[in-house]
Each structure stands twice: as C-alpha cells, then as structure tokens.
Amino acid sequence: MLSAFWRLAGSRYVNPLPASGSARWTSAIVRRKRRALHQALADPAAHPAKIRKLRERAARPSHDLLRYLAENKIGRVQTQADRKQLWYDLRYKKYAPLFVGQVKPRMRFWTAA
C-alpha cells in the first residue's frame, strides 16, 4: 500500500495531511448520525419529531460547552485518588480550610474558627 503511494508521489515527499497541519477526521459514529439526519430530511414522510431528535444527535458541541466539561471533569474517567479526594471534600467541608504551607491542618469547625 505504501509502496504504491511512494511510486505515485515520486521521489519527493508529499504531505498527506491537510494544509492546516493537523489531521482531523470525523468518526464513523458521527458520520452515521449525520447520514441518518440527511436521509430523514430528504424523506417527505419523516415525522418532525424524528427529524428534531436526529438534529439534536447530530449537533456539534460548542467550544464553551467542551471547555466547561473539561474544567469540571464531567465525563472524565475517575481515578481512585479522585474518588478519595471527593469523599474527603464532602465529608470534611464544614471544617476550616487548609492554607498553603500549613504543616499540621487544624480540624476546627467554622463556628469555632
């Protein structure tokens, strides 16, 4: 396969990536969702609710939404350390906060602090 590519390209190097410098291909799942939407739009007997549902599934998330998901770790695989930290934060949220450089944290209630 590659040998045929080099024969067609000749002796000089040909960049197979687009001009932007990065390769971004859509996944098969995304292509399938878009294809289903376009087929439903072309079908005059398609129900409007079906078209609305397909349009929602084929929608691309905005950059703001993707940034929000990344910042809040939504949908991210959670490690055991993350789960323990979450448990600790929820369990001891009524105690005084830790400060930078504090060697021994003081476990006092907010009312007593």
LINZICOR-V55949 format. One line per field, one symbol per residue. ss: DSSP state (A for helix, B for strand, O for the rest). phi: phi as a letter, one per 30 degrees, with the letter a starting at -180 (. if undefined). burial: b if it has 9 or more other C-alpha atoms within 8 Angstrom, else e. A space follows every 50 residues. Layout:
ss=???
phi=???
burial=???
//
This chain:
ss=OAAAAAAAAOOOOOOOOOOOOOOOOOOAAAAAAAAAAAAAAAOOOOOAAA AAAAAAAAOOOOAAAAAAAAAOOOOOOOOAAAAAAAAAAAAOOOBOOOOO OOOOOOOOBOOOO
phi=.ddddddddidddcddddddjbcbcdddddddddddddddddddcddddd dddddddddcdddddddddddchdiddcdddddddddddddcddcdddcd iddcdccbddddd
burial=eeeeebeebeeeeeeeeeeeeeeeeeeeebbebbebbeebbeeeebeeeb beebbeebeeeeeeebeebeeeeeeeeeeeeebeeeebeeeeeebbeeee eeeeeeeebeeee
//
